Amino acid sequence: MKVLVVGSGGREHALCWTLAASPLADALYCAPGNAGIAQEATCVDIKADDVSGLRDFAVKEGIDLVVIGPEAPLVGGLVDELSAAGIKAFGPTKAAAELEGSKGFMKDLCARHGIPTAAYRRFDEADAEAAKAYARELGAPLVVKADGLAAGKGVTVCQTLEEADEAIDAMLRDHRFGEASAEIVVEECLIGEEASAFALVDGETALLLPSCQDHKRAYDGDTGPNTGGMGAYSPAPVMTAELEEQVRREILQPTVDAMKAEGRPFKGVLYAGLMITEDGPKLLEFNARFGDPECQVLMMRLMSDLLPALVACCDGVLKSFDLRWYVESAICVVMAARGYPGDYMKGEPIGRLDKAGADNDVMIFHAGTKLGDQGRVVSNGGRVLGITALGNSLAEAHDRVYAAIDEIDWPGGFCRRDIGWRALSSGTIPSED
């Protein structure tokens, strides 16, 4: 098969690394790719949101399967364009991708079909004062979310009503996230422990993948601004087998059924961001693709060939399919450019990557990188590297991943030093010493 992966981040590097090992993949391309992906696939200079350009390339090259990584081309209708051209695509249609593209649509779907989530209301630009009044009705803490795509940064957890007022004004009146915040969702703040649940979906069946836990905040101790994700680990001990089955039964499968019933059958990866509350699991958000950096830890633990599973999703035959996973734990730690998620420098050289990745149980997934002068890897984004390690225990994976990070020569980079702290046996945040 000729396979095209769309995207340029750590998630796409992990997918290319996994698909490159499939005996079914005769040729592997990635658009646009990055410096690390270039070691696994032929990189094509087409942006991930260039729907027509990607379609034309796929037709010209006779691509058999397109695997779409990021959310923008999904929401932009890439699957629809490819399908119309007779090309198999892994991912939801534009109508189904609205589960991620509009937080308001997702919340309304949950309300219509009894899927457990936080209390909420939707507001547009004319309703800023009404949004503030609803915030007072909920009380602090509460959450203000941009309705549309905001690169993982459109969510503000407000500890006070004053912070809520500021967040509402920033989104509705100052247009902090452009069109993405022309409408917002104000919702109650759920209390508990977060976890991520992923399922492969073929329009009817949801095949649950191993549990993960992401770390959204920029700094140690879950402090600082929200980011696209600073690290992840799998499995997440909070997700017991019983709880996983409850999530599948009460959240994932009902959502798949609801989307089919509403004429938007969902195919691809359905990601549920969860809060494990005293009243059971509740939905925080849906994504219509693999998470980043959760994809990295999942691919490290995957024993089976991924490619047949993706084809089974496209063909609607997932019901009789299964995947095998290594029992080892995996941790991914993101190295980001200093200043992220705010302003940051690009073009900084990154050294000693070969030494950092010398351990067979360590993989360095590139996210925001490119090749600079003399073929040197340089930074080219906010989240730049996803150092990922396996271990017989989470503690072993933790030690292995940070040992690899300490080998990397990049003064302009930073990372959290506490990824996985909730699941470590001590239950405390490890020190940086």
C-alpha positions, 0 to 999 in steps of 0.5 A: 500500500501507498500511505500518506500521513498528514501533519508535522508534529510529534503525533505524526512522527509517531504514526510514521514510525509505526506505519513504516514498520508495517509489511503492508506499507510499500511506500510512506509519505508525510505532508509536510513532515519534519526533520525526524519524520524525514527519517521514516517517510518521504516528506512532501512540501504541502501544508496540512490544511491545504485540502486541495493540494493534498487531494491532488497529490494523493490522486497523482501518486495513487495513494491507497490510504491517507492518515490524517493527524491534526484537527484542522484538515479534518474540520476543513473537510479533507476526508470528504474531498479524498472520498469524493476522489475515490481515496480511502482516508482515516478520519472523520468527515467534516460533519463528524469532526464537528465533535471537536470543531465546535465545543458547543455542538459537542455539549449539545449532543451530550445533552440530547443523548444523556452523555455525562458532562458538566453543566454549561451554556453557550454565548455569542458576541452579543451575550457577554454580560449574560455569560458573566451572569451565568458565571455567577450562577455557577460560581467559581471555579468555572471554565470558559472555552472558545467554541472553535479550534484554538490549538489546545489553548482556548480553555481557561480555568477560572479560579475567581469570578474576576478571572471569568469576566476577564476570560469572557471579555478576552474571547468575546470582545477582544477576539483573542482566538479570532473566529474560534472565540466568536462563540464560547461555552461557560461550564461548571468546573469538574473536580477529580483526576483527569484521564484520556480515553481513545477508541478506534471507531468505524461508524458503529463500533468503538474499540477502546485503546489503552488508557493515558493521562496528559499534562496540559499545564506548562510547568511543574505541579500542574501550574502555569497556562494550558498548552497543547500538552507537555507530556503523557504516560500510559497506562493511567492507574486511575483508569481501572478495567471497570472504569474503562468499561464504564467509559466505553458503555456510558460515553464512547459507544453512546456518542458513536450511536448518537452520531450515527443517529444524527446522520454524522457517522464517525470514523477514525479516532475518538478521543475523550478527555475525562474527569474522574469525579466522585460521581463517576467519569464525566466528559470534558471534551472530544477530539476527533484524532489522536492526542499529542503527546498521547499518541506517542506513548500509545505507539510505543506500547503497540505490539500489533500492526497498526495499518490493518486496524486503520483500514478496518476503520475505513471499511467498517469492519472493526467489530471483529478486530483487536489489537495487542499491546506491550505490558510495559509503561510508557512516558513522553516528555515534551521539550518546548521552546522557552516562552511557550505557549507564549512567544518563543524563538525558532531556529535554535540548534539542538545537539546530541540527539543521537546520544539521547536516543541511543537506548533502544527503549527510548524514541525521540519524536520530532514535533517542531523541528527542521534541518538547518545549515549543514544538516543540523536539527533546529527548533521550528515551533513551540513544542519541539521534541517528544522524548518517549521511553518504555519501562517495566514500571512507570518509575523505570520509564520515568528515570529512563526518559529524563536520563535521555533528556539530560543528554540533549544539548538545547539551552533554549528548551525546557520541559516539565520534570514531573510527568507521571507524578500522579501515578508514581508509587510515592504519589508525590512530585519528584524533585529536579535534583 
